[in-house]
């Protein structure tokens, strides 16, 4: 979906149409959750502190988020997907992978399916979506960002590797700013440069992510669209109006966050073996500390002991603006099967 949260707000409040809109808090402590395309022209983007966004765009209109409304629209869109295929893997409220190789409409063109879905979304919700069409997840995600907003872009199978070779390394899904800077120092500026490195070289330099980089440089991604994605972690966090500098206040807050986490664990019948403490400072620098144990973490006493240990590893410095706890290595995780050999596509692009 295109600027999903902001677009829903502009749809539901016509006075906002054509204006720079940011969904999120406008206070000193606020963060932009989403920005309209009018706001993005000024450099406003999601996860940006609200005060910086307001400085970049003095006419920026802040709107409080309405997650219930966004979820309702998201479910409408999901139902449209299911008209074409049951192989739908949601990534978030506004994004999903669809495998339409074998589809319910018997349509023989992936491009026609994408156009039909886009049209149905616009008719049903009055919102626009952008689609990427390709033979695997990496390429489809890449293609979906090319023609935004209200775009559609196809990377045909016989052109996939050549397309990737020309892509700037910053455009690769899964390669962030820090990794891109490291690659530039290695002389890697595009996919063709990345392709010159062996898998062993990339693993030595980037750890297990190196194997992923080796494959996507060759347009290879064997991950299947998984409609039954398993939650990898469960957590709770809180952002504060003022930075916390007192250890007593910090412990009090973590105890409250722990209670929320325990309630979520109980309601979802979840337990895990890794507890992670997340801390963000007033300057937005973020650190995490984790501890993995050989037993199931599932009660108050266990979490108390672990978060105290993790807290001792995190310097307070000038105080925390955010604290969070999460649990992972969960009891209901399943090991993903080895990627099956990609079946021959019978669908036209």
C-alpha positions as CSV (number, residue, x, y, z in Angstrom):
1,X,0.0,0.0,0.0
2,X,1.1,3.6,-0.7
3,X,1.8,5.6,2.4
4,X,-0.8,3.5,4.0
5,X,-1.6,5.1,7.4
6,X,-1.3,8.6,6.0
7,X,-3.4,7.7,3.0
8,X,-6.2,6.3,5.2
9,X,-6.2,9.6,7.1
10,X,-6.4,11.7,3.9
11,X,-9.2,9.5,2.7
12,X,-11.2,9.8,5.9
13,X,-10.6,13.5,6.2
14,X,-10.8,15.2,2.8
15,X,-9.4,18.4,4.2
16,X,-6.0,16.6,4.5
17,X,-5.9,15.7,0.8
18,X,-2.9,17.1,-1.1
19,X,-1.3,18.3,2.2
20,X,1.8,17.1,4.0
21,X,0.6,14.7,6.7
22,X,2.5,12.8,9.3
23,X,0.8,10.1,11.4
24,X,2.3,10.1,14.9
25,X,3.0,12.3,17.9
26,X,3.8,16.0,17.4
27,X,5.3,16.4,20.8
28,X,9.0,16.7,21.6
29,X,9.1,13.0,22.2
30,X,7.0,12.0,19.2
31,X,8.0,9.9,16.3
32,X,6.6,9.8,12.7
33,X,4.8,6.5,12.1
34,X,4.0,7.3,8.5
35,X,4.2,10.3,6.1
36,X,2.2,11.2,3.1
37,X,3.9,11.7,-0.3
38,X,3.4,15.4,0.1
39,X,5.4,15.3,3.3
40,X,8.1,13.0,1.9
41,X,8.9,15.7,-0.7
42,X,10.4,17.6,2.2
43,X,12.4,14.7,3.5
44,X,9.9,13.6,6.2
45,X,9.9,9.8,6.6
46,X,8.8,7.1,9.1
47,X,10.7,6.6,12.3
48,X,11.9,10.3,12.2
49,X,11.6,12.3,15.4
50,X,8.6,14.6,15.1
51,X,10.6,17.7,16.0
52,X,13.0,17.1,13.1
53,X,10.0,16.4,10.8
54,X,8.4,19.7,11.8
55,X,11.7,21.5,11.1
56,X,11.9,20.0,7.6
57,X,8.3,20.7,6.8
58,X,6.9,23.7,8.8
59,X,3.4,23.1,7.4
60,X,3.4,19.5,8.4
61,X,0.0,18.3,9.8
62,X,0.3,15.8,12.6
63,X,-2.5,13.2,13.0
64,X,-2.8,10.8,15.9
65,X,-2.7,7.1,14.7
66,X,-5.9,5.1,14.5
67,X,-4.6,1.5,14.4
68,X,-8.1,0.0,14.5
69,X,-9.0,1.8,11.3
70,X,-5.8,0.7,9.6
71,X,-6.4,-2.9,10.7
72,X,-10.0,-2.8,9.3
73,X,-8.8,-1.6,5.9
74,X,-5.9,-4.2,6.0
75,X,-8.4,-7.0,6.5
76,X,-10.5,-5.7,3.5
77,X,-7.4,-5.8,1.3
78,X,-6.5,-9.3,2.6
79,X,-9.9,-10.6,1.5
80,X,-9.2,-9.3,-2.0
81,X,-5.9,-11.2,-2.1
82,X,-7.8,-14.4,-1.1
83,X,-10.0,-14.0,-4.1
84,X,-7.0,-14.9,-6.2
85,X,-4.8,-17.2,-4.0
86,X,-4.6,-18.7,-0.5
87,X,-0.8,-18.4,-0.6
88,X,-0.7,-14.9,1.0
89,X,2.1,-14.1,3.4
90,X,1.4,-10.8,5.2
91,X,4.5,-8.8,6.2
92,X,2.6,-6.1,8.0
93,X,-0.7,-4.3,7.8
94,X,0.2,-2.8,4.5
95,X,2.3,-5.3,2.7
96,X,2.2,-9.0,1.6
97,X,3.7,-11.6,-0.7
98,X,1.3,-13.5,-3.0
99,X,2.1,-16.6,-4.9
100,X,-0.2,-16.7,-7.9
101,X,1.5,-19.4,-9.9
102,X,-1.7,-21.4,-9.5
103,X,-4.6,-19.0,-8.9
104,X,-8.3,-19.3,-8.2
105,X,-9.3,-17.3,-11.3
106,X,-7.4,-19.5,-13.7
107,X,-5.6,-16.4,-15.0
108,X,-2.5,-17.0,-17.1
109,X,-0.7,-13.7,-16.5
110,X,0.8,-12.5,-13.3
111,X,0.7,-8.9,-14.5
112,X,-3.0,-9.1,-15.3
113,X,-3.6,-10.5,-11.8
114,X,-1.7,-7.6,-10.2
115,X,-3.6,-5.0,-12.2
116,X,-6.9,-6.7,-11.2
117,X,-6.0,-6.6,-7.5
118,X,-4.8,-3.0,-7.7
119,X,-8.1,-2.0,-9.3
120,X,-10.2,-3.9,-6.8
121,X,-8.3,-2.4,-3.9
122,X,-8.9,1.1,-5.3
123,X,-12.6,0.5,-5.9
124,X,-13.1,-1.1,-2.5
125,X,-11.0,1.2,-0.3
126,X,-10.4,4.3,-2.4
127,X,-6.6,3.8,-1.7
128,X,-3.8,3.0,-4.1
129,X,-1.4,0.1,-4.0
130,X,1.9,-0.6,-5.8
131,X,2.8,-4.1,-7.1
132,X,6.0,-5.8,-7.9
133,X,5.9,-8.9,-10.2
134,X,8.8,-11.3,-10.4
135,X,9.8,-15.0,-10.0
136,X,10.8,-14.8,-6.3
137,X,10.4,-12.8,-3.1
138,X,13.5,-10.7,-3.4
139,X,12.8,-9.5,-6.9
140,X,9.1,-8.9,-6.2
141,X,9.9,-6.8,-3.2
142,X,12.5,-4.9,-5.2
143,X,10.0,-4.3,-8.1
144,X,7.2,-3.1,-5.8
145,X,9.3,0.0,-4.8
146,X,10.2,1.0,-8.4
147,X,7.1,2.8,-9.5
148,X,5.5,4.1,-6.3
149,X,2.9,5.5,-5.8
150,X,0.1,3.6,-7.6
151,X,2.7,1.7,-9.6
152,X,3.3,-1.7,-11.2
153,X,6.7,-3.0,-12.2
154,X,7.6,-6.3,-13.8
155,X,11.0,-8.0,-13.7
156,X,10.8,-10.9,-16.2
157,X,12.6,-14.1,-15.4
158,X,15.0,-13.8,-18.4
159,X,16.0,-10.3,-17.4
160,X,16.3,-10.8,-13.6
161,X,20.0,-11.3,-13.3
162,X,20.8,-8.4,-15.7
163,X,18.5,-6.2,-13.7
164,X,20.1,-7.1,-10.4
165,X,23.6,-6.4,-11.8
166,X,22.6,-2.8,-12.5
167,X,20.9,-2.2,-9.2
168,X,22.7,0.2,-6.7
169,X,23.6,-1.7,-3.6
170,X,21.5,0.6,-1.5
171,X,18.4,-0.6,-3.3
172,X,18.9,-4.2,-2.3
173,X,16.3,-5.4,0.1
174,X,18.1,-6.6,3.2
175,X,21.2,-4.4,2.8
176,X,21.0,-1.5,5.2
177,X,22.9,1.8,5.4
178,X,25.8,0.4,7.5
179,X,26.3,-2.7,5.3
180,X,26.1,-0.5,2.2
181,X,28.8,1.7,3.5
182,X,31.0,-1.3,4.2
183,X,30.4,-2.6,0.7
184,X,31.3,0.7,-0.8
185,X,34.7,0.5,1.0
186,X,35.1,-2.9,-0.7
187,X,34.5,-1.4,-4.1
188,X,30.9,-2.7,-4.3
189,X,28.5,-0.2,-5.7
190,X,26.0,-2.4,-7.6
191,X,24.9,-6.0,-8.1
192,X,27.6,-6.7,-10.7
193,X,30.3,-5.7,-8.2
194,X,28.8,-7.9,-5.5
195,X,28.7,-10.8,-7.9
196,X,32.5,-10.7,-8.2
197,X,32.9,-12.0,-4.6
198,X,32.7,-15.6,-3.8
199,X,30.2,-17.0,-1.2
200,X,33.1,-17.7,1.2
201,X,34.5,-14.2,0.9
202,X,31.1,-12.7,1.7
203,X,30.4,-15.0,4.6
204,X,33.9,-14.2,6.0
205,X,33.1,-10.5,5.8
206,X,29.4,-10.4,6.7
207,X,28.7,-13.6,8.6
208,X,25.7,-15.8,7.6
209,X,24.2,-12.8,5.8
210,X,27.0,-13.2,3.3
211,X,25.3,-16.4,1.8
212,X,22.1,-14.3,1.3
213,X,24.1,-11.5,-0.5
214,X,25.8,-14.1,-2.7
215,X,22.5,-15.5,-3.8
216,X,20.5,-12.3,-4.4
217,X,23.4,-10.9,-6.5
218,X,22.5,-13.8,-8.8
219,X,18.7,-13.1,-8.5
220,X,18.3,-16.4,-6.5
221,X,15.8,-16.6,-3.7
222,X,14.3,-20.0,-3.0
223,X,12.1,-18.8,-0.1
224,X,8.5,-19.9,-0.6
225,X,5.5,-17.7,0.1
226,X,4.4,-18.9,3.6
227,X,0.8,-18.3,4.6
228,X,1.5,-19.7,8.1
229,X,4.4,-17.6,9.2
230,X,5.4,-18.4,12.8
231,X,5.9,-15.5,15.2
232,X,9.7,-15.3,16.1
233,X,9.4,-13.1,19.1
234,X,7.0,-11.5,21.5
235,X,7.6,-8.2,23.3
236,X,6.5,-5.0,25.0
237,X,8.1,-1.6,25.2
238,X,7.4,2.0,26.3
239,X,8.6,5.4,25.3
240,X,8.7,8.1,28.0
241,X,7.9,11.8,28.1
242,X,11.2,12.5,29.8
243,X,14.4,10.5,29.8
244,X,14.7,8.1,32.8
245,X,18.0,8.6,34.7
246,X,17.1,7.0,38.1
247,X,17.8,3.3,38.5
248,X,14.7,3.1,40.7
249,X,12.5,4.6,38.0
250,X,14.1,2.3,35.4
251,X,13.4,-0.8,37.4
252,X,9.8,0.3,38.1
253,X,9.1,0.8,34.4
254,X,10.7,-2.6,33.4
255,X,8.6,-4.3,36.0
256,X,5.4,-2.9,34.4
257,X,6.7,-3.8,30.9
258,X,7.4,-7.3,32.2
259,X,3.8,-7.6,33.4
260,X,2.5,-6.7,29.9
261,X,4.9,-9.2,28.3
262,X,3.8,-12.0,30.7
263,X,0.1,-11.3,29.9
264,X,0.9,-11.5,26.2
265,X,2.8,-14.7,26.8
266,X,0.0,-16.2,28.8
267,X,-2.7,-15.3,26.3
268,X,-0.8,-16.7,23.4
269,X,0.5,-19.7,25.3
270,X,4.0,-18.7,24.5
271,X,7.3,-19.3,26.3
272,X,10.9,-19.0,25.1
273,X,14.6,-19.4,25.9
274,X,16.0,-15.9,25.1
275,X,15.2,-12.6,26.8
276,X,16.2,-9.4,25.2
277,X,16.4,-5.9,26.8
278,X,16.1,-3.0,24.4
279,X,17.1,0.5,25.5
280,X,17.1,3.7,23.5
281,X,18.9,6.8,24.7
282,X,17.8,10.5,24.4
283,X,20.0,10.9,21.3
284,X,18.1,7.9,19.7
285,X,21.1,5.6,20.0
286,X,19.9,2.1,20.6
287,X,21.4,-0.9,22.3
288,X,20.1,-4.4,23.0
289,X,21.3,-7.1,25.4
290,X,20.2,-10.8,25.3
291,X,20.5,-13.8,27.4
292,X,19.7,-17.4,26.2
293,X,19.1,-20.1,28.8
294,X,18.6,-23.9,28.6
295,X,15.1,-23.8,30.1
296,X,11.8,-22.3,29.1
297,X,11.3,-18.7,30.3
298,X,7.6,-18.6,31.4
299,X,7.2,-16.9,34.8
300,X,7.7,-13.7,36.8
301,X,10.7,-14.9,38.8
302,X,12.6,-16.1,35.8
303,X,12.2,-12.8,33.9
304,X,13.0,-10.7,36.9
305,X,16.4,-12.4,37.4
306,X,17.2,-12.2,33.7
307,X,16.3,-8.5,33.1
308,X,18.3,-7.5,36.2
309,X,21.3,-9.3,34.7
310,X,20.8,-7.6,31.3
311,X,20.2,-4.2,32.9
312,X,23.6,-4.4,34.6
313,X,25.2,-4.6,31.1
314,X,23.6,-1.4,29.8
315,X,25.1,2.0,30.8
316,X,22.5,4.6,31.7
317,X,24.6,7.5,30.2
318,X,22.2,10.5,29.9
319,X,19.1,8.4,30.5
320,X,16.6,6.3,28.5
321,X,13.8,7.5,26.3
322,X,12.6,3.9,25.6
323,X,12.8,0.5,27.3
324,X,11.5,-2.8,26.1
325,X,11.6,-6.5,26.8
326,X,11.0,-9.3,24.4
327,X,11.2,-13.1,24.4
328,X,12.4,-15.3,21.4
329,X,13.4,-18.8,20.7
330,X,9.8,-19.6,21.2
331,X,8.2,-23.0,22.0
332,X,5.9,-22.9,18.9
333,X,8.6,-22.0,16.4
334,X,9.2,-24.6,13.7
335,X,12.3,-25.2,11.7
336,X,11.8,-24.1,8.2
337,X,12.2,-26.9,5.7
338,X,15.2,-26.8,3.4
339,X,14.2,-24.8,0.4
340,X,12.7,-27.0,-2.2
341,X,13.9,-26.8,-5.8
342,X,11.9,-24.1,-7.5
343,X,9.2,-25.7,-9.6
344,X,9.0,-24.7,-13.2
345,X,6.7,-21.8,-13.6
346,X,3.6,-22.3,-15.8
347,X,2.4,-18.8,-15.4
348,X,3.1,-16.0,-17.9
349,X,4.6,-12.8,-16.5
